[in-house]
Amino acid sequence: MKGFFLNIIALFCLVWHVQSQNIYNNSSILYVGSNTVLSAPDSVVNNGILINNGDIQVAGIWQNNSTYEPGLGQLTLTSNQPQVINHNDQSFTRLTIEGGGEKIFGADIYIENELVLNNGVLVSSNRSKITIEDGATIMGGSDESYIDGPLYQIGNGEKYFPLGSGSTFLPVRLLNVQGTSPTLGILLTTPNTNLNVQGLLTAVTNQQYWQLDVLTGTFDGSVMQLPVRDEFFLESIDQAVVAQTSSLDVPFESLGSSETTGTVTSGFVTSEAIANKTFFTIGSSTAETGSELHIFNAVSPNEDGINDVFKIQNISFYPNNRVTIYTRWGSKVFEITGYDNNVKVFGGFSNVGNQQKLPEGTYYYVIEKGDGSENVNGFLELRN
């Protein structure tokens, strides 16, 4: 097989490419300097010391049998075909996924600075795991690029787990991890075989569940956001809640919903209570008789995905509702029946008289549930 054998110390300190079908480092020191691209159209095998401060681009197997010193550099996996990654249980400073093929890793991987998911799927072999060091970031994630296997994060605060399976992106966010020096892992499993529910839950999805593992330290809980993808057992995204259980032999219980976005085809639900058990999934819940609506009265329709519309949680439980909005001088500017937080929604435009973008300010809303109960009213703030 044609190859490029390195038997001396190689210093690449200029912007140039070293190309061949395969690159082998046999017991030598290979140094890739900053602003340097080392491109391998096929495989890279390291049996020496490889110091990376540049960008190593690999289209074939990455086989690290000895020492890889990540430095400030990145490894970019570029093939549109399956690639095998054997990294000898060592770290990458930056790892970038390109090309669209599967990247199959057979040993644990540690990310010190950045993991970039552009195009391609990281697939675990033998339950090998990826660990994101505290302070490192994950960029990207989509139906075309995610992690299919256990992903661990170190530390407190917000943690992002871009998991997926079968060309479906199913990410998890822990919004405020609490605990003592926790290392937390989440694994996505399909399908969900535990369909038993308790309390206010009426059902849970049969498609998947997520398992949380506390590898080291302690975990005191976190608010959790789960994806809702093609969950047609839900009549509306407003019925979605996060559900948890300590064991797949125990019925799921509801953690409620503090926020839902999107639709049952493509949306998200954020728990109201903290998640602090082991298994999690999407559930549905019906409002108790007389349960209150929860009003999110800040509206900023700037298309950033945050407060773009006037959100009324649990409104779907009152399908005969009517929502009316007035200026502070009492002029009606918006009215609609069957408000649903999705299509029939207030997003800063009037629909009474001249349909136009409304100015910033304080508005007054009246919500008629349509069930004969007392109206709900109050003020909302519109900021463009």
C-alpha positions, 0 to 999 in steps of 0.5 A: 500500500502506498504511504508516507512514512515519517522517520524524522522530526517533521516541522510544518510551520508554513501554510501548506499541505502534506498529501498522500494516500496514507500517512504513517508515523513510525516511532517519530515525532510529527509536529503540525504547526499553527496555520498548517493543514496536514491532509490525508485523503486516506488513513493516518496511523500514529505509532510515535508522537504527534503534536497538533497545533494546526488542522489534520484532515483525515478521510480514512481511518484515524488510528492513534496507537501511541501519543497524541498531544492535542496542543491548540490544533483540531482534527477534521474527519471529512469522509462521506463513507464510514470512518473508524476512529481509534484514539487510544482513550486520549483527548482532542482539543478540537474535533470537527465532523464533516463529510456526512459519513458515520464516524465510528469510535471504538475508544473513549474520546475527550474534548478539551475545547470544542466539538463541531457537528457540521455533517456526519454522525459520531457512532459509538462502538462497544459503548465507548463514550465522548466526554466534554470537559468543563468549559468546552463547547459543542457547536451544531447538531441536526438530523445530519449530524449528531452523536449516536452513543453515550455523551458525558459532560463535566461540571455545573450550569447549562449542558447540551447533549446533541444526541440522535438516532436513525437520522433523527436529531433528539437533543437534550438540554440540562438548563441548570445542573446542580451538584458537586463536581458532577460528570453526567452522561445521557444515552438515547435508547429506542424504542421506549418499552415502559409505557406505564404512567401515574399521576396526571400523566395520560401516556408517554411516547413509545419512540424513545427514552433518555437515560442519565448516568452520574459517573462521578460527583453528585447530581442534585437535579436540573430543569430539562428540555426534551425534543418533541419529534413526530409525537402524534399521540399528543393532540397539541404541543401544549399537552407535552410534559417531561416525564421521569422514572427511577427504573423502567419497571416503575411508571413514569411521573410528570415533571410538568411543562414550564414552556413548549415551543413548535409543534408535535412534529418538531418542537421542544418541552421544558420541565417545570420541576427539576429532573433528578432521576434516571430515565426520561421521556415525553409524556402527555398530561391533561389539565385538572378541572379548574387548572389555571392558565400560565401566561407569559406576558413578554412578547418580543417578535424578533425571530430569535426563538424567545418570546416571539409570540404571546404564550398561554400555557394550557390554552389547548385544554380550552378549545373554545377560547377567545383571546382579545388584546387592547391598547392601554386606551381601550382600543381593540387591536387583536381578537381570535377564537381557538388560540393555540400558541402556534397558528392562531397566535399573537405575534405583535401584529393587529388583526382588527381594522388595519392589519399592521405591526403594533408599536412597543408598549403595554397592552391589555389582554382578556382570555375567555376560556369558553367553558363558562368559567371566569375570564383571565385578564392582565397586561402584556409587554410588547418589545420589537 
